[in-house]
Amino acid sequence: MSLKEDTLREWHALADDLAAQNDDVAHGRMMSAPALTHGGKVFAFHSTKSGFPGLGCRLGRNYPFETLNLSHWQHLAPFKTRPPMKDWLLIGLDDLGQWQPLAETALDLARKGTRT
């Protein structure tokens, strides 16, 4: 299997689990990628942009990303002519163990309607 297929398989396991355990979470789309929504707004998605397959989650512009001790991450940068979207975090398969807690954090922030 390719890295993209591996991350997609892990994404579906995470997304199905979160949607099954939370009545306020639904499957959706973000920029043609599979996503999870709360109240119609995306809080997590499967990233394939910028050659970075993995989890994308919205934590907020001021979230202390550097404190997460991730081996490889970046901000979402879907447009070549625009700066990265600093409230979105992309996490690769190397940090699979962090996907669930970070997706849950993004859901909690979406529920509160706040971004740190």
N, CA and C atoms as a LAMMPS dump frame, in Angstrom:
ITEM: TIMESTEP
0
ITEM: NUMBER OF ATOMS
348
ITEM: BOX BOUNDS ff ff ff
-5.0000000000000000e+02 5.0000000000000000e+02
-5.0000000000000000e+02 5.0000000000000000e+02
-5.0000000000000000e+02 5.0000000000000000e+02
ITEM: ATOMS id mol type element x y z
1 1 1 N 0.831 -1.194 0
2 1 2 C 0 0 0
3 1 3 C 0.869 1.248 0
4 2 1 N 0.315 2.295 -0.558
5 2 2 C 1.024 3.571 -0.585
6 2 3 C 0.771 4.327 0.713
7 3 1 N 1.583 5.341 0.947
8 3 2 C 1.414 6.185 2.128
9 3 3 C 0.035 6.827 2.132
10 4 1 N -0.418 7.302 0.964
11 4 2 C -1.743 7.921 0.876
12 4 3 C -2.838 6.923 1.247
13 5 1 N -2.724 5.687 0.779
14 5 2 C -3.719 4.662 1.106
15 5 3 C -3.689 4.319 2.593
16 6 1 N -2.469 4.261 3.164
17 6 2 C -2.338 3.979 4.597
18 6 3 C -2.996 5.078 5.43
19 7 1 N -2.735 6.335 5.071
20 7 2 C -3.317 7.424 5.85
21 7 3 C -4.832 7.485 5.659
22 8 1 N -5.304 7.169 4.467
23 8 2 C -6.744 7.172 4.225
24 8 3 C -7.433 6.082 5.054
25 9 1 N -6.815 4.911 5.141
26 9 2 C -7.361 3.829 5.964
27 9 3 C -7.428 4.261 7.431
28 10 1 N -6.359 4.876 7.93
29 10 2 C -6.334 5.343 9.318
30 10 3 C -7.343 6.474 9.532
31 11 1 N -7.466 7.343 8.533
32 11 2 C -8.444 8.432 8.617
33 11 3 C -9.855 7.87 8.779
34 12 1 N -10.221 6.895 7.933
35 12 2 C -11.569 6.34 7.984
36 12 3 C -11.844 5.678 9.337
37 13 1 N -10.85 5 9.895
38 13 2 C -11.031 4.382 11.21
39 13 3 C -11.297 5.458 12.263
40 14 1 N -10.508 6.529 12.242
41 14 2 C -10.685 7.634 13.191
42 14 3 C -12.027 8.324 12.983
43 15 1 N -12.338 8.66 11.745
44 15 2 C -13.57 9.39 11.439
45 15 3 C -14.803 8.579 11.797
46 16 1 N -14.807 7.306 11.456
47 16 2 C -15.958 6.462 11.772
48 16 3 C -16.14 6.337 13.281
49 17 1 N -15.031 6.233 14.013
50 17 2 C -15.091 6.123 15.466
51 17 3 C -15.644 7.408 16.088
52 18 1 N -15.118 8.557 15.683
53 18 2 C -15.591 9.829 16.241
54 18 3 C -17.062 10.081 15.903
55 19 1 N -17.457 9.776 14.682
56 19 2 C -18.854 9.985 14.285
57 19 3 C -19.791 9.04 15.041
58 20 1 N -19.349 7.805 15.272
59 20 2 C -20.184 6.836 15.989
60 20 3 C -20.34 7.206 17.463
61 21 1 N -19.315 7.797 18.044
62 21 2 C -19.339 8.11 19.473
63 21 3 C -19.919 9.489 19.787
64 22 1 N -20.142 10.311 18.783
65 22 2 C -20.604 11.681 19.009
66 22 3 C -21.761 12.005 18.077
67 23 1 N -22.945 12.175 18.65
68 23 2 C -24.14 12.465 17.854
69 23 3 C -24.048 13.776 17.089
70 24 1 N -23.191 14.68 17.543
71 24 2 C -23.073 15.995 16.9
72 24 3 C -21.964 16.061 15.854
73 25 1 N -21.412 14.913 15.487
74 25 2 C -20.35 14.838 14.47
75 25 3 C -20.897 14.132 13.236
76 26 1 N -20.619 14.709 12.07
77 26 2 C -21.077 14.122 10.804
78 26 3 C -19.922 14.053 9.818
79 27 1 N -20.04 13.141 8.88
80 27 2 C -19.076 13.069 7.778
81 27 3 C -19.391 14.194 6.798
82 28 1 N -18.356 14.774 6.221
83 28 2 C -18.532 15.842 5.255
84 28 3 C -17.353 15.893 4.304
85 29 1 N -17.157 17.052 3.675
86 29 2 C -16.069 17.242 2.705
87 29 3 C -15.386 18.58 2.971
88 30 1 N -14.091 18.621 2.701
89 30 2 C -13.332 19.869 2.718
90 30 3 C -12.39 19.836 1.53
91 31 1 N -12.582 20.783 0.616
92 31 2 C -11.748 20.844 -0.587
93 31 3 C -11.636 19.473 -1.243
94 32 1 N -12.728 18.798 -1.396
95 32 2 C -12.872 17.477 -2.019
96 32 3 C -12.258 16.343 -1.198
97 33 1 N -11.854 16.603 0.031
98 33 2 C -11.3 15.57 0.904
99 33 3 C -12.351 15.146 1.93
100 34 1 N -12.301 13.891 2.387
101 34 2 C -13.218 13.473 3.437
102 34 3 C -12.94 14.258 4.715
103 35 1 N -14.016 14.623 5.415
104 35 2 C -13.88 15.471 6.595
105 35 3 C -14.896 15.096 7.654
106 36 1 N -14.707 15.676 8.833
107 36 2 C -15.677 15.584 9.916
108 36 3 C -16.164 16.985 10.227
109 37 1 N -17.47 17.088 10.509
110 37 2 C -18.046 18.391 10.783
111 37 3 C -18.792 18.389 12.117
112 38 1 N -18.886 19.564 12.672
113 38 2 C -19.729 19.826 13.846
114 38 3 C -20.502 21.095 13.529
115 39 1 N -21.817 21.007 13.594
116 39 2 C -22.633 22.167 13.267
117 39 3 C -22.414 22.664 11.848
118 40 1 N -22.084 21.751 10.945
119 40 2 C -21.865 22.109 9.545
120 40 3 C -20.489 22.67 9.235
121 41 1 N -19.63 22.789 10.242
122 41 2 C -18.283 23.325 10.028
123 41 3 C -17.238 22.232 10.209
124 42 1 N -16.286 22.195 9.299
125 42 2 C -15.226 21.184 9.337
126 42 3 C -14.267 21.472 10.487
127 43 1 N -13.947 20.419 11.237
128 43 2 C -12.931 20.548 12.278
129 43 3 C -11.756 19.596 12.061
130 44 1 N -11.932 18.589 11.188
131 44 2 C -10.848 17.656 10.86
132 44 3 C -11.095 17.095 9.465
133 45 1 N -10.006 16.749 8.77
134 45 2 C -10.132 16.181 7.431
135 45 3 C -8.912 15.345 7.095
136 46 1 N -9.035 14.549 6.028
137 46 2 C -7.904 13.759 5.531
138 46 3 C -7.151 14.596 4.514
139 47 1 N -5.919 14.92 4.821
140 47 2 C -5.11 15.78 3.969
141 47 3 C -4.319 14.98 2.945
142 48 1 N -4.316 15.476 1.725
143 48 2 C -3.401 14.962 0.698
144 48 3 C -2.691 16.119 0.023
145 49 1 N -2.964 17.332 0.465
146 49 2 C -2.395 18.53 -0.152
147 49 3 C -0.92 18.68 0.178
148 50 1 N -0.21 19.34 -0.688
149 50 2 C 1.201 19.678 -0.489
150 50 3 C 2.064 18.448 -0.241
151 51 1 N 1.657 17.311 -0.791
152 51 2 C 2.449 16.107 -0.593
153 51 3 C 2.507 15.675 0.854
154 52 1 N 1.489 16.023 1.629
155 52 2 C 1.474 15.74 3.061
156 52 3 C 0.219 14.955 3.42
157 53 1 N 0.201 13.635 3.167
158 53 2 C -0.976 12.861 3.529
159 53 3 C -1.056 12.658 5.036
160 54 1 N -2.249 12.814 5.58
161 54 2 C -2.426 12.621 7.009
162 54 3 C -3.668 13.323 7.517
163 55 1 N -3.642 13.663 8.791
164 55 2 C -4.758 14.327 9.451
165 55 3 C -4.584 15.834 9.397
166 56 1 N -5.654 16.514 9.044
167 56 2 C -5.697 17.965 9.168
168 56 3 C -6.73 18.305 10.227
169 57 1 N -6.383 19.157 11.179
170 57 2 C -7.36 19.547 12.195
171 57 3 C -7.207 21.029 12.532
172 58 1 N -8.353 21.623 12.85
173 58 2 C -8.391 23.054 13.138
174 58 3 C -8.298 23.272 14.644
175 59 1 N -7.177 23.84 15.061
176 59 2 C -6.937 24.068 16.478
177 59 3 C -6.922 25.543 16.845
178 60 1 N -6.758 26.383 15.863
179 60 2 C -6.741 27.818 16.127
180 60 3 C -5.371 28.429 15.881
181 61 1 N -5.39 29.647 15.476
182 61 2 C -4.182 30.383 15.103
183 61 3 C -3.168 30.478 16.244
184 62 1 N -3.653 30.59 17.48
185 62 2 C -2.754 30.786 18.615
186 62 3 C -2.484 29.519 19.415
187 63 1 N -2.872 28.375 18.879
188 63 2 C -2.61 27.12 19.573
189 63 3 C -1.103 26.908 19.674
190 64 1 N -0.604 26.402 20.794
191 64 2 C 0.852 26.192 20.937
192 64 3 C 1.326 24.921 20.213
193 65 1 N 1.334 24.972 18.898
194 65 2 C 1.683 23.807 18.075
195 65 3 C 3.049 23.227 18.434
196 66 1 N 3.997 24.084 18.762
197 66 2 C 5.365 23.641 19.043
198 66 3 C 5.441 22.76 20.284
199 67 1 N 4.462 22.835 21.163
200 67 2 C 4.484 22.048 22.401
201 67 3 C 3.952 20.631 22.213
202 68 1 N 3.499 20.295 21.04
203 68 2 C 2.881 18.994 20.801
204 68 3 C 3.887 17.856 20.648
205 69 1 N 5.15 18.162 20.47
206 69 2 C 6.199 17.15 20.301
207 69 3 C 5.897 16.181 19.159
208 70 1 N 5.483 16.741 18.039
209 70 2 C 5.219 15.943 16.845
210 70 3 C 6.495 15.819 16.038
211 71 1 N 6.678 14.688 15.381
212 71 2 C 7.892 14.488 14.598
213 71 3 C 7.848 15.24 13.266
214 72 1 N 6.634 15.431 12.722
215 72 2 C 6.517 16.108 11.43
216 72 3 C 5.134 16.721 11.315
217 73 1 N 5.075 18.022 11.197
218 73 2 C 3.796 18.714 11.047
219 73 3 C 4.021 19.971 10.227
220 74 1 N 2.929 20.524 9.761
221 74 2 C 2.975 21.805 9.059
222 74 3 C 1.584 22.42 9.084
223 75 1 N 1.527 23.705 8.786
224 75 2 C 0.231 24.372 8.648
225 75 3 C -0.317 24.077 7.261
226 76 1 N -1.621 24.08 7.149
227 76 2 C -2.292 23.838 5.879
228 76 3 C -1.991 24.983 4.914
229 77 1 N -1.514 24.635 3.733
230 77 2 C -1.215 25.632 2.7
231 77 3 C -1.763 25.133 1.366
232 78 1 N -3.083 25.199 1.176
233 78 2 C -3.675 24.636 -0.035
234 78 3 C -3.512 25.5 -1.286
235 79 1 N -3.127 26.757 -1.111
236 79 2 C -3.032 27.665 -2.258
237 79 3 C -1.598 28.133 -2.436
238 80 1 N -1.08 28.015 -3.648
239 80 2 C 0.311 28.383 -3.915
240 80 3 C 0.577 29.872 -3.754
241 81 1 N -0.429 30.683 -3.972
242 81 2 C -0.219 32.134 -3.947
243 81 3 C -0.667 32.787 -2.643
244 82 1 N -1.074 31.993 -1.673
245 82 2 C -1.53 32.545 -0.389
246 82 3 C -0.71 31.94 0.748
247 83 1 N -0.605 32.658 1.855
248 83 2 C 0.15 32.121 2.992
249 83 3 C -0.591 30.94 3.635
250 84 1 N 0.124 30.142 4.435
251 84 2 C -0.513 29.008 5.116
252 84 3 C -1.654 29.462 6.023
253 85 1 N -2.593 28.554 6.22
254 85 2 C -3.726 28.792 7.114
255 85 3 C -3.278 28.349 8.512
256 86 1 N -2.863 29.29 9.326
257 86 2 C -2.195 28.986 10.587
258 86 3 C -3.094 28.421 11.673
259 87 1 N -4.398 28.365 11.444
260 87 2 C -5.251 27.731 12.443
261 87 3 C -5.446 26.238 12.168
262 88 1 N -4.886 25.763 11.051
263 88 2 C -4.978 24.355 10.683
264 88 3 C -3.623 23.673 10.813
265 89 1 N -3.623 22.475 11.384
266 89 2 C -2.43 21.663 11.582
267 89 3 C -2.542 20.412 10.726
268 90 1 N -1.47 20.065 10.024
269 90 2 C -1.398 18.808 9.289
270 90 3 C -0.401 17.902 10.001
271 91 1 N -0.8 16.646 10.231
272 91 2 C 0.015 15.686 10.959
273 91 3 C 0.15 14.43 10.117
274 92 1 N 1.367 13.969 9.938
275 92 2 C 1.602 12.782 9.136
276 92 3 C 1.405 11.48 9.896
277 93 1 N 1.577 10.38 9.193
278 93 2 C 1.383 9.045 9.75
279 93 3 C 2.395 8.724 10.843
280 94 1 N 3.555 9.375 10.827
281 94 2 C 4.551 9.143 11.87
282 94 3 C 4.013 9.479 13.255
283 95 1 N 3.04 10.355 13.323
284 95 2 C 2.446 10.767 14.593
285 95 3 C 1.014 10.253 14.739
286 96 1 N 0.762 9.06 14.219
287 96 2 C -0.577 8.464 14.249
288 96 3 C -1.154 8.421 15.665
289 97 1 N -0.33 8.187 16.646
290 97 2 C -0.794 8.131 18.023
291 97 3 C -1.391 9.441 18.521
292 98 1 N -1.1 10.541 17.838
293 98 2 C -1.634 11.848 18.22
294 98 3 C -2.9 12.226 17.456
295 99 1 N -3.249 11.466 16.432
296 99 2 C -4.415 11.815 15.622
297 99 3 C -5.685 11.899 16.459
298 100 1 N -5.974 10.861 17.214
299 100 2 C -7.225 10.815 17.994
300 100 3 C -7.292 11.967 18.996
301 101 1 N -6.271 12.153 19.851
302 101 2 C -6.398 13.249 20.818
303 101 3 C -6.476 14.628 20.167
304 102 1 N -5.778 14.843 19.07
305 102 2 C -5.839 16.154 18.419
306 102 3 C -7.17 16.365 17.705
307 103 1 N -7.724 15.319 17.12
308 103 2 C -9.052 15.438 16.505
309 103 3 C -10.103 15.717 17.583
310 104 1 N -9.965 15.082 18.737
311 104 2 C -10.893 15.343 19.842
312 104 3 C -10.739 16.768 20.372
313 105 1 N -9.513 17.265 20.421
314 105 2 C -9.286 18.655 20.824
315 105 3 C -9.946 19.602 19.827
316 106 1 N -9.78 19.316 18.531
317 106 2 C -10.415 20.154 17.501
318 106 3 C -11.928 20.115 17.632
319 107 1 N -12.49 18.947 17.944
320 107 2 C -13.938 18.836 18.151
321 107 3 C -14.366 19.646 19.369
322 108 1 N -13.638 19.537 20.455
323 108 2 C -13.966 20.314 21.657
324 108 3 C -13.959 21.812 21.365
325 109 1 N -12.959 22.265 20.618
326 109 2 C -12.893 23.685 20.257
327 109 3 C -14.059 24.073 19.356
328 110 1 N -14.436 23.193 18.435
329 110 2 C -15.577 23.472 17.55
330 110 3 C -16.87 23.55 18.362
331 111 1 N -17.002 22.684 19.336
332 111 2 C -18.197 22.711 20.187
333 111 3 C -18.296 24.019 20.964
334 112 1 N -17.176 24.502 21.42
335 112 2 C -17.15 25.751 22.183
336 112 3 C -17.263 26.975 21.287
337 113 1 N -17.052 26.749 19.982
338 113 2 C -17.094 27.872 19.055
339 113 3 C -15.913 28.8 19.211
340 114 1 N -14.825 28.244 19.759
341 114 2 C -13.631 29.073 19.992
342 114 3 C -12.422 28.447 19.332
343 115 1 N -11.473 29.278 19.095
344 115 2 C -10.15 28.86 18.617
345 115 3 C -9.142 29.551 19.516
346 116 1 N -8.175 28.824 19.989
347 116 2 C -7.186 29.407 20.879
348 116 3 C -6.278 30.358 20.15
